[in-house]
Amino acid sequence: MTEVLIRQASTLLSANAAATVARQLAKDKGWETWVEYNQSDVLAWATCVTRKPGTNWYFVAQFVEDDERVYKVLGQKDAVLERWLARCDAHVFE
């Protein structure tokens, strides 16, 4: 799987709200979209994955706290979704 960071910025929206906006923008273009909200029990974390029609290119917008990172990813659908839409919970060790 190939992935390239194409943009990093700050957003004033919550992670879930920013992912919802990204999803709607992609849907308006006719792209397939997948969103995972509340990906962490510690951080405000959400991700929107979109697929450019007719290709294996995906754009991944990852929102963690007030950071936004957008990646361009080449890969197979199942692998891309498994990689980017997974949860990242904290585990307590005693």
Backbone torsions as a table, in degrees:
resi	resn	phi	psi	omega
1	MET	NA	132.0	177.3
2	THR	-103.4	134.2	175.9
3	GLU	-140.5	140.6	-177.2
4	VAL	-134.4	128.3	174.3
5	LEU	-74.6	120.8	-178.5
6	ILE	-109.6	-13.4	178.3
7	ARG	-162.1	139.9	171.4
8	GLN	-134.3	130.4	-176.7
9	ALA	-151.4	177.2	173.4
10	SER	-108.7	149.9	178.5
11	THR	-129.9	148.7	178.3
12	LEU	-91.3	-7.5	179.5
13	LEU	-83.4	157.8	171.9
14	SER	-67.0	161.2	-178.7
15	ALA	-57.4	-46.4	-179.4
16	ASN	-64.4	-41.5	179.7
17	ALA	-66.3	-41.1	179.4
18	ALA	-64.2	-39.8	178.0
19	ALA	-65.7	-36.9	178.1
20	THR	-65.1	-42.0	177.7
21	VAL	-63.2	-45.1	179.3
22	ALA	-61.1	-41.5	178.5
23	ARG	-60.9	-45.6	-177.6
24	GLN	-65.9	-40.0	177.8
25	LEU	-61.0	-41.3	178.7
26	ALA	-68.5	-42.6	179.0
27	LYS	-62.8	-36.2	177.9
28	ASP	-62.8	-27.4	177.2
29	LYS	-84.7	-8.1	-178.0
30	GLY	87.5	17.2	-179.8
31	TRP	-87.7	151.6	171.8
32	GLU	-71.8	142.2	179.8
33	THR	-138.6	150.3	174.0
34	TRP	-137.9	140.2	-179.2
35	VAL	-133.2	141.4	171.9
36	GLU	-124.6	120.2	178.9
37	TYR	-98.1	159.1	173.3
38	ASN	49.1	55.5	-176.5
39	GLN	-76.5	-6.6	-179.2
40	SER	-138.5	149.0	175.7
41	ASP	-89.1	-1.5	-178.5
42	VAL	-115.2	-44.4	-175.7
43	LEU	-104.3	154.1	168.7
44	ALA	-76.5	110.1	-170.1
45	TRP	-144.0	126.4	175.5
46	ALA	-147.6	153.2	-177.8
47	THR	-137.2	139.1	173.8
48	CYS	-119.4	125.2	177.1
49	VAL	-112.2	131.9	177.9
50	THR	-129.1	147.8	179.0
51	ARG	-114.5	128.1	176.0
52	LYS	-69.0	124.8	-175.8
53	PRO	-54.1	136.2	176.0
54	GLY	76.6	11.0	-178.4
55	THR	-135.7	175.5	170.0
56	ASN	-104.2	22.0	177.1
57	TRP	-93.2	130.9	178.5
58	TYR	-121.2	145.9	171.0
59	PHE	-111.5	128.2	-176.7
60	VAL	-115.7	117.2	174.9
61	ALA	-103.9	114.2	-177.7
62	GLN	-111.6	125.3	-177.9
63	PHE	-115.4	113.7	178.7
64	VAL	-126.6	116.7	-173.4
65	GLU	56.7	-121.2	-179.9
66	ASP	-106.7	18.5	176.8
67	ASP	-98.6	141.6	174.6
68	GLU	-123.7	128.2	174.6
69	ARG	-126.3	133.2	178.6
70	VAL	-118.3	127.0	-179.3
71	TYR	-116.9	148.3	169.7
72	LYS	-105.6	122.1	-171.5
73	VAL	-125.1	132.2	173.6
74	LEU	-106.3	123.8	-179.3
75	GLY	178.9	-176.9	177.3
76	GLN	-87.9	144.9	-173.6
77	LYS	-50.1	-53.5	-176.3
78	ASP	-60.6	-42.5	-179.2
79	ALA	-67.3	-41.3	180.0
80	VAL	-64.2	-47.3	-178.9
81	LEU	-64.9	-40.5	179.2
82	GLU	-63.5	-41.0	-178.1
83	ARG	-68.9	-44.3	-169.6
84	TRP	-96.3	-21.2	-177.2
85	LEU	-102.8	12.0	179.9
86	ALA	-75.4	152.8	176.1
87	ARG	-79.3	157.4	178.6
88	CYS	-135.2	79.1	-177.5
89	ASP	-90.4	152.9	174.9
90	ALA	-82.0	146.0	177.7
91	HIS	-121.7	134.3	-179.2
92	VAL	-90.3	127.7	177.2
93	PHE	-111.6	136.1	-179.9
94	GLU	-112.6	NA	NA
